Amino acid sequence: MSTSSQPRVQRHRSVYDIVAICFVAFLLISNIVATKVIGIHIGPLMLVFDGGAILFPLTYILGDLLSEIYGFARAKRVILTGFAVSILASLTFLVVGAAPVGPGYENQDAFVAVLGFVPRIVAASVCGYLVGQLLNSWVLVRMRQRWGERNLWVRLIGSTMVGELADTLIFCTIAFAGIIPGWDFVNYVVVGYLYKVGVEVIFLPLTYAVIGAVRRWEQPERNAAHENEVTHD
């Protein structure tokens, strides 16, 4: 029996799946909590936004990471997965809400009141989200192709400003037009947009650090992904 053995080759493990799962999870949570409209008084002003604004901006940070590290094609795959899962969640809420109430369950009205609005929120979210995220990813990749890997902060903020503008206008109009009245609706749109872009700016140092760490970890994956990113989509 031979005492010699071949060394085991350690396979490189990508973190792409972890980023993708977090992206879809943040989207689903945001769709549900977006059913609540929040109003915060700051002196004479009142800032109006929905609950989704708390977590949803992080999907753009993860979208930037996906596009920067893995390329447009793989980022798009995650975006479309989030689209499909959001629709599935909405249909599930509709079916469960319409199902007969079982013995002892006393929260049907509350269930329908909160989650019954989710289909409209999801319709608004998937429309704004698809346009916004794809624009965000496409702009970031195009800017990198033109400028190389310099000026990452310009790419991150510039792509977010374009993507979030489209996302916010589409989402707010479909979700709350006719529900939030008059100037409160304008307040809601403007505050939502500035808040989402502001979150990206505030988190920019952390985004830089995470992208740098993932870039070093995923260098073999990244080189292959960028060969097929935008020109093939």
N, C-alpha and C positions, 0 to 999 in steps of 0.2 A: 504494500500500500504506500503510495507516494506521500511524502510529508510536505511536498510543496503544494501551494494553492495560489490561485490567482487572486489578486487584491480586488475587493468589492468596489465597484464604481458607484460613488455617491451621486444620486441623481439630483440635479438642481430643481428645487421646488419653487414654483412661481407663487407670488401672492396675488395674482390676478383674480383668482376666485374669491379671495377674502374681500378685496376691494369691490368686486361686483356684487357680492351678497350685501355688504354694507350699503351700497348705492341703492339697491332695490328695497332694502328694509327701511331706509330713511324716507324713500319716496312713499311707501305704503303708510308709514306712521304719519307723515305729513298730510296725506290725503284724508285721513280720519280726523286728525285734530284741527284741520282747516274748516271743519263745520262750525267752529266757534269763532265769532268775531270779538276781538278784544279792543277796548278803548282805554287809553291811559292818558290822564290829565297831567300836563307839564305846564304849570302856571296857567295862562289863559288859553293855551292850546290843548287840543286833544288829538293824540295820535291813534289812528284807526288801522288795525291790521288783523289778519286771521291767525289762528293757532299754528298753521303750517309754516308761518314765517320763522318760527323758532328753530326748526330742524332743516327745512327745505334748502336753505342756502348751502348747507354742507354737501348736497348732491352736486352742486356746481364745482365745489372744491374737488370732490372725488372725480367728477367728469373731467376736470382739468388734468388730474393725475392720470386717468385712463388715456386721455388723448396724447399727453406729453410722453408717457412711457411706452404705451402699447400701440399707439397709432389710431387713426380714425376708424378703420374697419372694426377693430376689437372694441373700441369705445361705442360704436354704433350698435354692436351686438348687445351690449349691456343695456343701452338706452331702449332698444326694442324689447328686450326681456322685461324691463320695468313697465313698459307700456302694456304688454300682455298680462302680466301679473296684476296690475292695477285694474284692468278690465275684469279679470277673474274675481278679484276681491269684491268689486262693485256688484257683479252678478250674484255672488254668494250672499252678500248683505240683502239684496232684493229677495232672493229665494227664502232666506231665513226669516225675514220680516213678514213675508206673505204666508208662511207656514202656520198651521193651527197652533194655538197656544196650549201648552201642556198643563196638567194639574199643578197648582201651587205657584205658577209663574205669574207675577204681578207687575212686571216691568215692560210689557209689550209696547205701551204708548211711549215710554221713555226710549226704548230700543229704536222704534220707528222714527221718533222725533229727532234723534241724534244720527243714527246710521241711515235712516231713510233719505237724508239729504246727500249722503255720500255719492250716489250716482251722478248728481249734477256736479259735485265737486270733482269727481273723477273725470267726467267729460271735459270740464274746464282744465283740469290738471294735465290730462294726456295730450290735449290739443296744444296747450301752451308749452308743456314739457317737451314734446317731440320737436316742435319748432325751435324752442329756446336751447335745448341741449344739443341738438344737431348743429345749430348755428354756432354755439359756443365751441363745440369740438372742431368744427370745420374752420372757423376763424383762427383758433389757436394753432392748428396744424399748418394752415396756409402761412401764417405769420412766421412760424418756425422755418418753413421751407424757404421763405424769402430772406429772413435775417439770420438763419442758423440758430444756435442755442443761446445766443446773446440776448440780453434784455428780457429775461424770463418774466419779470414783474410787469412789463408792458404787455406781453402776450396774455398773461393771466387776467389782468384788469381789463384790457381791451376786449378780449373775447367774452368776459363776463358781462360787461356793459352792453354788448350787442345781444347776447343770449338772454340776459335777464330782462331787457327792455321788451323783447318780443314775448317772452314767457309771461311777464307781469301784465301786459296789455291784454293778451288773449285770456289768461286765467281770470283776471278780475272782471272782465266784461261778461264772460260766460257764467261765472260762478255767482256774481253778486249784482249785476246790472238789474235795476228794478227792485232790489231788496235793500241795498244801502242807498239812501236817498241823496240827491243833489250834490252839494259840495262835499258831503261826507264821503261820497264815492270817489271824488277827485282826490281828496285827502288820502283815502285808502290806497289808490293807485300810486300816487307820488311817494307816500311814506313806505309802501311795500317795496318799490323799486330802489329807493335810496337806502333802505335798510339792508336789502339783499346784497347790493354792491358794497355797502359799508362793511358787512360781515366779511366779505372776501378780502377787503383791504386790511381789516384788523387782523385776520388770520394769515395774512401774507407771509410773515416770518415762519409760521408753523408749516404752511403749504410748501415754502421753499425747502425746509428741512426734510419734510416727508418725501417730496419729489426727489430730492438729492439722495436720500437713503434708498428709496425704491429703485432709482435709476442705477445705483451701484449694484444692487442685488440682482436686478433684471437685465443687466447689460446684454447677455446673449439673446434673450427674448426680444429686447428692444431693437437690436440691430436687424433682426429678421422681420419684425413687424413693420418697420418704417419703409421697407422696400415695397410694400403692397398697400400703403395706406389710402391716399385720396384718389390717386389716378385710376384705381381699380374699383371705385365706389361711385 
